[in-house]
Amino acid sequence: MTERLTPAQTGRAAALLREGALVAFPTETVYGLGGDARNARAVASIFEAKGRPHFNPLICHYPDAEAAFADIRADDRARRLAARFWPGPLTLVLPRRPDCRIDLLAGAGLDTLAVRVPAHPAALALLRAAGVPVAAPSANRSGQVSPTTAEHVLAGLDGRIAAVLDDGPCEVGVESTVLDLTGSGPVLLRPGGVPVEAIEAELGPVGRTLPLSAAAATASLRSPGMMLSHYAPALPVRLGATHAAADEALLAFGAPLPGAAVVWNLSEAGDLREAAARLFAGLRWLDTVGTARGCRGIAAMPVPETGLGAAINDRLTRAAAPRG
């Protein structure tokens, strides 16, 4: 049985991490499944609990930028971005330092590491109390919809992990933006909580990469969140819906389409921040309620590509991708 802890029990959660146990905890993006990133057994347990392929790297979380820079080689670009966006939903992929403390499996055996400083008081308190770098992917079974509440975590991982630190729903609701700084120019590996436009305002043009199929990913993943099929409910997802059938569940944005069996509106006002925060909860709800009502799938209305819309559309594209 997984312990359900409150922020008042952060000391207990930190002790579990130091002992090598797994603790799910809230960040501003989604709930993460944390383990001591220096501890080979703890890191392996993260992959086991999630059913995550070992070629898919993890993000390491730190209480501040200097702690992160102790494990990676940070250039001027990294320091500028850290000063601008940390704590916050931005992950940087950089070369490991020769004296890097992080277990190699956390980086899928690569010579790079994905690092970030989360902007959530409970997460930062836990990281400071634990005193160790924490490797943490999203706290769900691999490939399924990411969790934004402790209830979502327990639905998939109850009994598989030691504890979940419950501090309510996540504010941003989609994972961090991942930026590769290992080359001469920055490359966006995954859109997320920091819009790429904000990064380009700081660094200039940012390159793009495409999601990878499972076959291609085994040799090519530079960071988490790059696989094509991901964030997927059990029901199939149909993108760009301009109509809804009576046997479909509708993921709406703005004024909802008529005719669907059930509706979850990301934002009636068309607010992208609200939509991002409600995305994963909506996919979970439509999957559960839609399945119970015999729906054949989820129809997703179009979302603008600007700002956080890029991250929302990225997650929906992966949710709709062929599986297996």
N, C-alpha and C positions, 0 to 999 in steps of 0.2 A: 504494500500500500504506500503510495507516495504522500509524504507530509505536505500539508498546505500551510505555508508560513506567511506571516504578515511582516511589514517593514520593521515592526518592533522586534522581530526575531531575526534581524539581519545577521547578528552574531552567530546564530545557529547555522544559517545558510553559509556563511563564510567558513565556519569550521568544517562543514561537510565538504566544501570545495578543497580545502587544504588536506583533507583526508583522502582525496581522490574520488569522491562521490560526484554524481551529476546533479546539478540544481538548475531548474528553469527559472528565468528571471525576466522582468519587464525591461524593455528599452523604449525609446520614443518611437521606434519603427514597429517591431513585432517582439513577441517573447522569444528569448534565446535559450538554447540548451547548453548550459555552461559546464565546463570541466577545466581543471588545472592544465594549462597549455604546455607546461614543462613535463607533465607526468604521462609517460607513454601509455600506461594502463588506462588512465582517465580519458585520454584522447581516443584510444581504441574503443572505449565504452560508448563514446558519443556516436561513432559510426554504427556500432552494434545496436544501440537503442533506437536510432532513426531508421536502420536498414539502409544506410547511405553508402554508395560506392566509394571505395578508398581513393579513387582518382579525383574525387571532388573536394577541393581544399576547404578549410574552415577560415573564418575571420577571427582574429585574436583581438580581444577587448582590453583596454587599459584605462586607468583613472585620469591620465593626462598625457599630453603629447611627448614630454621628455621620457616617460616610461616606455612609450611605444618606440621612440627613436633609439632606445637602448638595444633593440633587437633588429632594427633595419637600418639601411644606409639612406638617410634622408637628405635629399638635395634641396636647393633653394626653393624649387617649386613645391615640394612637400611641406616645407616649413611655412611658406606663404599660405597654402591651402589650410594647413592646420590652424594657423593664426586666425584665418577667416571663418572656418566652418566647424572647428572642434571646440567644445563638445558638439556633436551633431551627426546627422545621418549621411556621412561620407566615409567610405572605405578606400584606403590607398594601398596599392600593390607595389611593393618595392623590394630590392634585393636584401636578402638576409645578411646580417653582419657575421663575420667569422666566429664571433663569440655568442651568437644568438642562443638564447635559452630555450627556445620553443622546440618541442618534439617534431621531428621531421614529418611524421604522419599528418600533423595539423596542416602542413602545407602541401600534402600529397606528394612528398618527396622532392618538391621543386626547390630551386635556389632563391625563391621569392616568398614573400609573406604578405598576407592581407591584414591590415590593422586599422582600428578606429577607436575613437573615444566617444562613447554614447552620451547623449544629452538627456538623461533621465535620472532624477535624484536617487531613486532606489537602486538603479544599476551602479551609479557612481559610488554610493555608500557601500554596496556589496564589494565592488572592486577594491576600494580602499581598505575595507575590513579584512578581506581575504589576503591581500598583499601578494597576490600572484596574478600573472597574465591569464586571462580566461578565454579559451577557445569556445566559440558559441555560434553554431548555425541556428536557424529557426527551430523552435521546439515542437516539431511535428514529425510524423513518419515521412520518410523521404518521398518527394514528388507530390505530396498532398498539400492542401491549402494551409498557408501559414497561420499561426495563432496570434490573435490580438487580445485575448483574455486568458486568465488562468484556467477557466472552464474549457477553452479550446485545447490547451495543453493537456489537461487530464483526459480529455476525450480520446487522445491518441497515445499518450505515454504513461497513464496511470499504472503503477506497478513496475514500470521499466526504469524509473529514475528515483533518486532519493527524495527530492523535494521540489516544490514550486513556490517561489516567492510571489505572492499575489499583491499587486498594487493597482488593480483595476485595469481598464482598457488602455491600449497604446494610443498615443495622440496622432502620430503620423500615419501609421497603418500600412505602409509598404516598406520593404527593406531599404537598406542604405544604397546610395549610389556607389558604384565601384569604379575606380579610376586607376588604370595601369600607368605607372610612371617609370617603368623600366627602360623605355626606349627614348629616342630623341624628342618625340612628341607625345603628349598625353593621349590615351585611348580610353574611351568609355566602354567598359565591359558589361555594365548593367545600369540602366537608369533607375533612379530611386528617389529618396527623400530630398536630395539637393538637386534642383533642376540643372541640367547641363548648361543652360544659358548663364546661370550664376557662376559656374566654373569658367566658362569662356570669357566672362567679364574680367576674371582674375588672371587667366593664363593665355587667352587667345584661343584660336581654333582647336577643337578637340576631335580626334578621330573616332570612328565608330567600329564596332564589330558585330557580327550576327550570332544569334543563339546557335548552339551546336546540337546535332542529333546525338543519341546515346553512343552510336558507333564512332563518330568523329570525336566525341568528348573524351574517350578513354586516353587519348594521347595529346589532347590540345587544351584542356582546361587550365586557365591561368588564375581563376578565382571562382568562388561559389556563385551560384545564380546564373550560370551561362548555358545550362542545358535547355534544349528546345521545349521538351515536355516537362512541366513543372507547375506547382501551385494549382493542381488539378482536382476538381470535385469528381465524384463518381459519374454524375450526369455529363454528357457531352455538351460543349459550349459552342454556340453559333455566334460569330462576330458580326458587327455592322448591321444589326437587325433594324429593318424599317417597317416590319410588321411582326405580330406575335400570334401564334396559333393557340387554340384553346387547350392543347395538350403540352404547352410549353410554360416554363417558369421564366419570368422576365427580370433581367437586371437593367433597371432604367437609369437614365441620366436626364434630368430636366423633366419636361412633361411626359408621363409614361404613355407608351403605346397601348391601345385598347386590346382586349381579347384574350390576354394571358390568364392561365389558371391561378397563378400567384405572382406577386410583384414585390421586389425589393428595390427601393429607389436610392441610388448612391447619393444624390443631392437634388431635391426638387428645384433648388435655386440655381443649379448649375455651377456650384462652387467646387473647384477641383480639390481643395484641401479637405473639405467634408467628404468628398467622394473617395479619396484615397484612404481616409480613416475608416470608412465603412465598407471598403471593397471585400476584404477577406471574410469579415463577419457575414456579409451579404451572400457570398458564394457558398459559405457553409449553410446558411439558413435556407437558401433556395435549393441546395442539394438535399437537405433533410426533408423539408416540407414538400418540395417538388416530387421527390421520390415517393413519399407517402401518398401523394395525390395522383400518382401514376403518370407524371410528366415524362416525356421522352427526351427532354433536354432543356438547356438554359439558353435563352436568346438574350444577347447583350447588345444594348443600344450603343451607337457611336459616342465616343468621348473625345474632346479636342486633344490634339497632340502636344499642345504647348504646356510649359511648366510641369506640374505633377502629372498632367495627362499623359506624358510620355511613359512614366513609370506605370500608371494604371493600364495603359494599352499594352505595354510589355508583359505585364502579368496576365492579362486576358489572352494575349496571343499564345503564351505558353500553356495556359489552361485549356485552350482550344486545340493545341497541337496533337498530332497522332501520338498514341501511347505505345509503350513497349519497345 
